[in-house]
Amino acid sequence: MKTWIRRSLLGLATLALLGGGAVLVGEQLALQRSQRHIDVNPQPVALRSDAAAVERGRYLYTSRGCGDCHGADGAGRSFVKADGLHLAGANITRWTGCARCATASSPTARRCA
Ligand code: HEC
C-alpha cells in the first residue's frame, strides 16, 4: 500500500478514536452533572403588611410589568381562550395551590412531590 494512503488511513483512524473518546468523556461528564445533588436550604420570609411594605410592593408590581399578565388588580388576565387552549396570567390575589402539583390529600400543594 502506498505510504500516503497508509498515513491517511492512520490519520483517519486516529481522528475517529479521538472523536469517539471525546463523545464518551462528554457523556460521562454530562451524566455526572445531571446526577449531582445540590442542597438548598430555603429560609422562610416574613410576610410584612405595614404601609411602607405594601407601597413598595405596589411600586414593584406596577413598575415591573406584573400587571401586564396578572391584570392591574392581580386577579389574572386571559390572552387566548379558544379550542381548548387557554393562555392566562394566574390570579395571584390569594394562594390557590399549584394545579399541577395538587393531589387528593393536598389540594393546595405548593410543590410537586
Ligand atoms: C409574561 C407574563 C407574566 C408576567 C410579566 C408576570 N407573570 Fe407571574 N405568572 C405568569 C403565568 C403564566 C403564571 C402561571 C404559571 C404556572 O401556572 O405555572 C404566573 C404565576 C405567578 C405566580 C404564582 C401564582 C400561582 O398561584 O401559582 C406569582 C406569585 C406571580 N406569577 C407573580 C408575578 C409577579 C410578582 C410578577 C412581576 C414581577 C409577574 N408574576 C410577572 C405570567 C406572568
Backbone and ligand atoms as CSV (ligand in chain L), in Angstrom:
chain,resi,resn,atom,element,x,y,z
A,1,MET,N,N,0.852,-1.186,0.000
A,1,MET,CA,C,0.000,0.000,0.000
A,1,MET,C,C,0.890,1.239,0.000
A,2,LYS,N,N,0.459,2.235,-0.747
A,2,LYS,CA,C,1.284,3.432,-0.829
A,2,LYS,C,C,1.350,4.125,0.534
A,3,THR,N,N,2.458,4.767,0.777
A,3,THR,CA,C,2.687,5.401,2.084
A,3,THR,C,C,1.632,6.453,2.402
A,4,TRP,N,N,1.292,7.290,1.406
A,4,TRP,CA,C,0.340,8.389,1.699
A,4,TRP,C,C,-1.042,7.849,2.042
A,5,ILE,N,N,-1.414,6.713,1.418
A,5,ILE,CA,C,-2.718,6.105,1.747
A,5,ILE,C,C,-2.681,5.551,3.169
A,6,ARG,N,N,-1.569,4.867,3.498
A,6,ARG,CA,C,-1.440,4.298,4.837
A,6,ARG,C,C,-1.499,5.416,5.892
A,7,ARG,N,N,-0.776,6.511,5.611
A,7,ARG,CA,C,-0.763,7.616,6.583
A,7,ARG,C,C,-2.151,8.270,6.711
A,8,SER,N,N,-2.824,8.400,5.570
A,8,SER,CA,C,-4.175,8.985,5.612
A,8,SER,C,C,-5.124,8.119,6.427
A,9,LEU,N,N,-5.065,6.802,6.195
A,9,LEU,CA,C,-5.928,5.888,6.952
A,9,LEU,C,C,-5.599,5.930,8.434
A,10,LEU,N,N,-4.290,5.980,8.735
A,10,LEU,CA,C,-3.870,6.072,10.131
A,10,LEU,C,C,-4.392,7.366,10.762
A,11,GLY,N,N,-4.318,8.465,9.998
A,11,GLY,CA,C,-4.816,9.758,10.484
A,11,GLY,C,C,-6.312,9.701,10.722
A,12,LEU,N,N,-7.043,9.105,9.782
A,12,LEU,CA,C,-8.498,8.999,9.951
A,12,LEU,C,C,-8.855,8.134,11.154
A,13,ALA,N,N,-8.132,7.026,11.318
A,13,ALA,CA,C,-8.391,6.140,12.462
A,13,ALA,C,C,-8.107,6.876,13.761
A,14,THR,N,N,-7.031,7.660,13.787
A,14,THR,CA,C,-6.709,8.435,14.992
A,14,THR,C,C,-7.813,9.443,15.284
A,15,LEU,N,N,-8.266,10.140,14.232
A,15,LEU,CA,C,-9.347,11.115,14.414
A,15,LEU,C,C,-10.615,10.442,14.932
A,16,ALA,N,N,-10.931,9.263,14.349
A,16,ALA,CA,C,-12.133,8.543,14.785
A,16,ALA,C,C,-12.010,8.145,16.246
A,17,LEU,N,N,-10.812,7.672,16.659
A,17,LEU,CA,C,-10.606,7.295,18.057
A,17,LEU,C,C,-10.741,8.509,18.979
A,18,LEU,N,N,-10.113,9.611,18.567
A,18,LEU,CA,C,-10.206,10.823,19.392
A,18,LEU,C,C,-11.655,11.306,19.494
A,19,GLY,N,N,-12.377,11.279,18.357
A,19,GLY,CA,C,-13.778,11.715,18.361
A,19,GLY,C,C,-14.615,10.822,19.256
A,20,GLY,N,N,-14.406,9.497,19.140
A,20,GLY,CA,C,-15.157,8.561,19.983
A,20,GLY,C,C,-14.831,8.776,21.454
A,21,GLY,N,N,-13.554,9.002,21.742
A,21,GLY,CA,C,-13.146,9.267,23.132
A,21,GLY,C,C,-13.790,10.528,23.658
A,22,ALA,N,N,-13.833,11.565,22.815
A,22,ALA,CA,C,-14.442,12.833,23.245
A,22,ALA,C,C,-15.923,12.630,23.548
A,23,VAL,N,N,-16.603,11.833,22.714
A,23,VAL,CA,C,-18.034,11.572,22.943
A,23,VAL,C,C,-18.223,10.832,24.258
A,24,LEU,N,N,-17.389,9.801,24.503
A,24,LEU,CA,C,-17.518,9.037,25.754
A,24,LEU,C,C,-17.259,9.921,26.975
A,25,VAL,N,N,-16.198,10.710,26.920
A,25,VAL,CA,C,-15.880,11.595,28.055
A,25,VAL,C,C,-17.010,12.606,28.253
A,26,GLY,N,N,-17.516,13.178,27.140
A,26,GLY,CA,C,-18.614,14.142,27.225
A,26,GLY,C,C,-19.849,13.528,27.846
A,27,GLU,N,N,-20.154,12.287,27.454
A,27,GLU,CA,C,-21.316,11.598,28.030
A,27,GLU,C,C,-21.148,11.390,29.520
A,28,GLN,N,N,-19.949,10.965,29.942
A,28,GLN,CA,C,-19.698,10.745,31.370
A,28,GLN,C,C,-19.824,12.039,32.155
A,29,LEU,N,N,-19.268,13.124,31.620
A,29,LEU,CA,C,-19.349,14.414,32.316
A,29,LEU,C,C,-20.801,14.877,32.412
A,30,ALA,N,N,-21.569,14.695,31.320
A,30,ALA,CA,C,-22.979,15.103,31.340
A,30,ALA,C,C,-23.762,14.276,32.347
A,31,LEU,N,N,-23.457,12.974,32.399
A,31,LEU,CA,C,-24.138,12.091,33.349
A,31,LEU,C,C,-23.841,12.512,34.791
A,32,GLN,N,N,-22.554,12.761,35.064
A,32,GLN,CA,C,-22.179,13.210,36.419
A,32,GLN,C,C,-22.911,14.494,36.778
A,33,ARG,N,N,-22.950,15.422,35.821
A,33,ARG,CA,C,-23.583,16.718,36.080
A,33,ARG,C,C,-25.082,16.544,36.338
A,34,SER,N,N,-25.737,15.670,35.560
A,34,SER,CA,C,-27.183,15.502,35.725
A,34,SER,C,C,-27.524,14.786,37.032
A,35,GLN,N,N,-26.548,14.089,37.617
A,35,GLN,CA,C,-26.833,13.332,38.851
A,35,GLN,C,C,-26.317,14.017,40.103
A,36,ARG,N,N,-25.741,15.216,39.949
A,36,ARG,CA,C,-25.220,15.888,41.144
A,36,ARG,C,C,-26.378,16.355,42.017
A,37,HIS,N,N,-26.121,16.435,43.273
A,37,HIS,CA,C,-27.138,16.815,44.250
A,37,HIS,C,C,-26.721,18.122,44.912
A,38,ILE,N,N,-27.600,19.090,44.871
A,38,ILE,CA,C,-27.296,20.378,45.479
A,38,ILE,C,C,-28.261,20.595,46.639
A,39,ASP,N,N,-27.726,20.754,47.830
A,39,ASP,CA,C,-28.570,21.026,48.994
A,39,ASP,C,C,-28.983,22.483,49.007
A,40,VAL,N,N,-30.280,22.704,49.057
A,40,VAL,CA,C,-30.797,24.067,49.132
A,40,VAL,C,C,-31.569,24.173,50.440
A,41,ASN,N,N,-31.299,25.193,51.180
A,41,ASN,CA,C,-31.937,25.342,52.476
A,41,ASN,C,C,-32.733,26.643,52.504
A,42,PRO,N,N,-33.934,26.635,51.907
A,42,PRO,CA,C,-34.702,27.880,51.848
A,42,PRO,C,C,-35.129,28.338,53.237
A,43,GLN,N,N,-35.032,29.608,53.468
A,43,GLN,CA,C,-35.428,30.181,54.755
A,43,GLN,C,C,-36.788,30.856,54.584
A,44,PRO,N,N,-37.658,30.714,55.577
A,44,PRO,CA,C,-38.958,31.385,55.469
A,44,PRO,C,C,-38.780,32.902,55.431
A,45,VAL,N,N,-39.609,33.548,54.647
A,45,VAL,CA,C,-39.543,35.004,54.545
A,45,VAL,C,C,-40.726,35.569,55.328
A,46,ALA,N,N,-40.431,36.497,56.192
A,46,ALA,CA,C,-41.502,37.098,56.996
A,46,ALA,C,C,-42.422,37.914,56.095
A,47,LEU,N,N,-43.727,37.717,56.246
A,47,LEU,CA,C,-44.703,38.456,55.450
A,47,LEU,C,C,-44.962,39.804,56.118
A,48,ARG,N,N,-44.585,40.862,55.438
A,48,ARG,CA,C,-44.787,42.202,56.010
A,48,ARG,C,C,-46.068,42.798,55.446
A,49,SER,N,N,-46.808,43.502,56.287
A,49,SER,CA,C,-48.041,44.128,55.815
A,49,SER,C,C,-48.126,45.599,56.242
A,50,ASP,N,N,-46.983,46.155,56.670
A,50,ASP,CA,C,-47.006,47.571,57.053
A,50,ASP,C,C,-47.135,48.435,55.793
A,51,ALA,N,N,-47.545,49.681,55.976
A,51,ALA,CA,C,-47.853,50.563,54.850
A,51,ALA,C,C,-46.661,50.725,53.905
A,52,ALA,N,N,-45.458,50.837,54.451
A,52,ALA,CA,C,-44.273,51.024,53.606
A,52,ALA,C,C,-44.049,49.796,52.724
A,53,ALA,N,N,-44.219,48.598,53.288
A,53,ALA,CA,C,-44.017,47.367,52.520
A,53,ALA,C,C,-45.077,47.235,51.432
A,54,VAL,N,N,-46.325,47.569,51.781
A,54,VAL,CA,C,-47.418,47.476,50.802
A,54,VAL,C,C,-47.153,48.462,49.650
A,55,GLU,N,N,-46.725,49.667,49.988
A,55,GLU,CA,C,-46.456,50.663,48.943
A,55,GLU,C,C,-45.286,50.233,48.065
A,56,ARG,N,N,-44.258,49.658,48.680
A,56,ARG,CA,C,-43.106,49.165,47.919
A,56,ARG,C,C,-43.552,48.033,46.982
A,57,GLY,N,N,-44.404,47.157,47.464
A,57,GLY,CA,C,-44.924,46.073,46.637
A,57,GLY,C,C,-45.742,46.601,45.475
A,58,ARG,N,N,-46.574,47.610,45.767
A,58,ARG,CA,C,-47.392,48.215,44.708
A,58,ARG,C,C,-46.481,48.834,43.639
A,59,TYR,N,N,-45.432,49.523,44.096
A,59,TYR,CA,C,-44.485,50.141,43.165
A,59,TYR,C,C,-43.816,49.066,42.296
A,60,LEU,N,N,-43.323,47.999,42.936
A,60,LEU,CA,C,-42.653,46.938,42.179
A,60,LEU,C,C,-43.628,46.271,41.201
A,61,TYR,N,N,-44.855,46.011,41.649
A,61,TYR,CA,C,-45.847,45.339,40.810
A,61,TYR,C,C,-46.127,46.158,39.544
A,62,THR,N,N,-46.292,47.464,39.713
A,62,THR,CA,C,-46.621,48.285,38.534
A,62,THR,C,C,-45.390,48.584,37.689
A,63,SER,N,N,-44.249,48.807,38.338
A,63,SER,CA,C,-43.069,49.201,37.561
A,63,SER,C,C,-42.407,48.029,36.848
A,64,ARG,N,N,-42.659,46.786,37.297
A,64,ARG,CA,C,-42.008,45.620,36.672
A,64,ARG,C,C,-42.918,44.921,35.672
A,65,GLY,N,N,-44.081,45.457,35.438
A,65,GLY,CA,C,-44.944,44.899,34.391
A,65,GLY,C,C,-45.719,43.665,34.802
A,66,CYS,N,N,-45.824,43.391,36.095
A,66,CYS,CA,C,-46.557,42.206,36.544
A,66,CYS,C,C,-48.011,42.263,36.070
A,67,GLY,N,N,-48.586,43.469,36.103
A,67,GLY,CA,C,-49.971,43.643,35.713
A,67,GLY,C,C,-50.241,43.343,34.242
A,68,ASP,N,N,-49.186,43.374,33.419
A,68,ASP,CA,C,-49.386,43.057,32.003
A,68,ASP,C,C,-49.980,41.663,31.840
A,69,CYS,N,N,-49.584,40.758,32.697
A,69,CYS,CA,C,-50.100,39.384,32.609
A,69,CYS,C,C,-51.116,39.075,33.704
A,70,HIS,N,N,-50.895,39.632,34.896
A,70,HIS,CA,C,-51.768,39.282,36.019
A,70,HIS,C,C,-52.912,40.274,36.200
A,71,GLY,N,N,-53.001,41.288,35.360
A,71,GLY,CA,C,-54.066,42.284,35.467
A,71,GLY,C,C,-53.693,43.362,36.473
A,72,ALA,N,N,-54.305,44.527,36.336
A,72,ALA,CA,C,-53.980,45.661,37.205
A,72,ALA,C,C,-54.228,45.328,38.669
A,73,ASP,N,N,-55.258,44.495,38.954
A,73,ASP,CA,C,-55.579,44.155,40.350
A,73,ASP,C,C,-55.032,42.787,40.762
A,74,GLY,N,N,-54.289,42.133,39.883
A,74,GLY,CA,C,-53.698,40.835,40.218
A,74,GLY,C,C,-54.646,39.658,40.088
A,75,ALA,N,N,-55.853,39.909,39.607
A,75,ALA,CA,C,-56.862,38.847,39.549
A,75,ALA,C,C,-56.695,37.938,38.321
A,76,GLY,N,N,-55.658,38.164,37.540
A,76,GLY,CA,C,-55.419,37.323,36.375
A,76,GLY,C,C,-55.902,37.975,35.098
A,77,ARG,N,N,-55.383,37.479,33.993
A,77,ARG,CA,C,-55.753,38.057,32.707
A,77,ARG,C,C,-55.653,36.968,31.640
A,78,SER,N,N,-56.680,36.873,30.812
A,78,SER,CA,C,-56.682,35.876,29.734
A,78,SER,C,C,-56.165,36.494,28.451
A,79,PHE,N,N,-55.344,35.751,27.756
A,79,PHE,CA,C,-54.832,36.221,26.471
A,79,PHE,C,C,-55.460,35.462,25.315
A,80,VAL,N,N,-55.519,34.151,25.455
A,80,VAL,CA,C,-56.109,33.307,24.414
A,80,VAL,C,C,-57.023,32.303,25.101
A,81,LYS,N,N,-58.242,32.175,24.616
A,81,LYS,CA,C,-59.144,31.155,25.151
A,81,LYS,C,C,-59.986,30.658,23.991
A,82,ALA,N,N,-59.501,29.618,23.345
A,82,ALA,CA,C,-60.211,29.085,22.188
A,82,ALA,C,C,-59.759,27.659,21.916
A,83,ASP,N,N,-60.669,26.844,21.452
A,83,ASP,CA,C,-60.378,25.469,21.037
A,83,ASP,C,C,-59.571,24.688,22.079
A,84,GLY,N,N,-59.949,24.783,23.337
A,84,GLY,CA,C,-59.278,24.035,24.386
A,84,GLY,C,C,-57.959,24.638,24.822
A,85,LEU,N,N,-57.569,25.751,24.243
A,85,LEU,CA,C,-56.315,26.400,24.620
A,85,LEU,C,C,-56.625,27.635,25.458
A,86,HIS,N,N,-56.031,27.704,26.655
A,86,HIS,CA,C,-56.241,28.877,27.500
A,86,HIS,C,C,-54.902,29.386,27.994
A,87,LEU,N,N,-54.484,30.529,27.494
A,87,LEU,CA,C,-53.245,31.150,27.945
A,87,LEU,C,C,-53.619,32.328,28.822
A,88,ALA,N,N,-53.155,32.280,30.083
A,88,ALA,CA,C,-53.557,33.321,31.013
A,88,ALA,C,C,-52.510,33.539,32.082
A,89,GLY,N,N,-52.441,34.771,32.562
A,89,GLY,CA,C,-51.646,35.067,33.747
A,89,GLY,C,C,-52.489,34.664,34.948
A,90,ALA,N,N,-51.867,33.987,35.928
A,90,ALA,CA,C,-52.613,33.443,37.069
A,90,ALA,C,C,-53.184,34.540,37.966
A,91,ASN,N,N,-54.250,34.177,38.667
A,91,ASN,CA,C,-54.797,35.039,39.714
A,91,ASN,C,C,-53.850,34.938,40.899
A,92,ILE,N,N,-53.206,36.043,41.260
A,92,ILE,CA,C,-52.238,35.988,42.361
A,92,ILE,C,C,-52.725,36.787,43.572
A,93,THR,N,N,-54.046,36.991,43.646
A,93,THR,CA,C,-54.563,37.730,44.795
A,93,THR,C,C,-54.621,36.858,46.037
A,94,ARG,N,N,-54.622,35.546,45.880
A,94,ARG,CA,C,-54.591,34.651,47.043
A,94,ARG,C,C,-53.994,33.331,46.575
A,95,TRP,N,N,-53.446,32.566,47.521
A,95,TRP,CA,C,-52.816,31.298,47.171
A,95,TRP,C,C,-53.887,30.253,46.924
A,96,THR,N,N,-53.871,29.674,45.745
A,96,THR,CA,C,-54.858,28.653,45.420
A,96,THR,C,C,-54.200,27.303,45.189
A,97,GLY,N,N,-52.904,27.235,45.444
A,97,GLY,CA,C,-52.212,25.983,45.231
A,97,GLY,C,C,-51.749,25.860,43.795
A,98,CYS,N,N,-51.006,24.836,43.534
A,98,CYS,CA,C,-50.481,24.593,42.198
A,98,CYS,C,C,-51.291,23.462,41.581
A,99,ALA,N,N,-52.045,23.792,40.534
A,99,ALA,CA,C,-52.941,22.792,39.937
A,99,ALA,C,C,-52.181,21.548,39.492
A,100,ARG,N,N,-50.972,21.743,38.997
A,100,ARG,CA,C,-50.189,20.600,38.521
A,100,ARG,C,C,-49.782,19.692,39.679
A,101,CYS,N,N,-49.543,20.296,40.862
A,101,CYS,CA,C,-48.996,19.537,41.984
A,101,CYS,C,C,-50.080,19.011,42.911
A,102,ALA,N,N,-51.291,19.518,42.768
A,102,ALA,CA,C,-52.352,19.164,43.708
A,102,ALA,C,C,-52.663,17.671,43.666
A,103,THR,N,N,-52.921,17.110,44.855
A,103,THR,CA,C,-53.354,15.724,44.960
A,103,THR,C,C,-54.611,15.725,45.826
A,104,ALA,N,N,-55.253,14.574,45.904
A,104,ALA,CA,C,-56.471,14.494,46.716
A,104,ALA,C,C,-56.160,14.831,48.168
A,105,SER,N,N,-54.984,14.368,48.671
A,105,SER,CA,C,-54.661,14.619,50.079
A,105,SER,C,C,-54.093,16.019,50.298
A,106,SER,N,N,-53.625,16.664,49.242
A,106,SER,CA,C,-53.067,18.003,49.381
A,106,SER,C,C,-53.517,18.875,48.211
A,107,PRO,N,N,-54.785,19.333,48.256
A,107,PRO,CA,C,-55.331,20.066,47.111
A,107,PRO,C,C,-54.674,21.421,46.857
A,108,THR,N,N,-53.961,21.950,47.846
A,108,THR,CA,C,-53.306,23.241,47.614
A,108,THR,C,C,-51.793,23.109,47.749
A,109,ALA,N,N,-51.264,22.001,47.263
A,109,ALA,CA,C,-49.823,21.752,47.351
A,109,ALA,C,C,-49.047,22.904,46.709
A,110,ARG,N,N,-47.929,23.266,47.340
A,110,ARG,CA,C,-47.108,24.336,46.789
A,110,ARG,C,C,-46.092,23.794,45.797
A,111,ARG,N,N,-45.687,22.565,45.983
A,111,ARG,CA,C,-44.687,21.988,45.094
A,111,ARG,C,C,-45.104,20.583,44.667
A,112,CYS,N,N,-44.701,20.208,43.467
A,112,CYS,CA,C,-44.967,18.861,43.005
A,112,CYS,C,C,-44.109,17.894,43.803
A,113,ALA,N,N,-44.704,16.810,44.266
A,113,ALA,CA,C,-43.960,15.840,45.088
A,113,ALA,C,C,-42.938,15.110,44.247
L,1,HEC,C1,C,-45.334,37.406,30.700
L,1,HEC,C2,C,-46.428,37.242,31.621
L,1,HEC,C3,C,-46.155,37.369,33.108
L,1,HEC,C4,C,-45.542,38.405,33.755
L,1,HEC,C5,C,-44.985,39.706,33.175
L,1,HEC,C6,C,-45.545,38.029,35.159
L,1,HEC,N1,N,-46.146,36.842,35.336
L,1,HEC,FE1,FE,-46.428,35.899,37.097
L,1,HEC,N2,N,-47.181,34.293,36.130
L,1,HEC,C7,C,-47.446,34.242,34.782
L,1,HEC,C8,C,-48.041,32.962,34.476
L,1,HEC,C9,C,-48.454,32.464,33.087
L,1,HEC,C10,C,-48.128,32.261,35.696
L,1,HEC,C11,C,-48.676,30.856,35.933
L,1,HEC,C12,C,-47.502,29.898,35.845
L,1,HEC,C13,C,-47.945,28.471,36.108
L,1,HEC,O1,O,-49.110,28.207,36.406
L,1,HEC,O2,O,-47.069,27.591,36.024
L,1,HEC,C14,C,-47.580,33.136,36.713
L,1,HEC,C15,C,-47.510,32.827,38.044
L,1,HEC,C16,C,-47.217,33.719,39.036
L,1,HEC,C17,C,-47.323,33.436,40.451
L,1,HEC,C18,C,-47.772,32.110,41.061
L,1,HEC,C19,C,-49.254,32.079,41.073
L,1,HEC,C20,C,-49.805,30.712,41.460
L,1,HEC,O3,O,-50.911,30.658,42.005
L,1,HEC,O4,O,-49.132,29.706,41.189
L,1,HEC,C21,C,-46.951,34.553,41.106
L,1,HEC,C22,C,-46.911,34.771,42.622
L,1,HEC,C23,C,-46.579,35.537,40.100
L,1,HEC,N3,N,-46.746,34.988,38.864
L,1,HEC,C24,C,-46.140,36.799,40.396
L,1,HEC,C25,C,-45.657,37.682,39.430
L,1,HEC,C26,C,-45.009,38.928,39.737
L,1,HEC,C27,C,-44.781,39.473,41.153
L,1,HEC,C28,C,-44.667,39.483,38.541
L,1,HEC,C29,C,-43.899,40.766,38.307
L,1,HEC,C30,C,-42.597,40.866,38.935
L,1,HEC,C31,C,-45.122,38.583,37.491
L,1,HEC,N4,N,-45.698,37.498,38.074
L,1,HEC,C32,C,-44.983,38.824,36.152
L,1,HEC,C33,C,-47.196,35.213,33.856
L,1,HEC,C34,C,-46.531,36.391,34.118
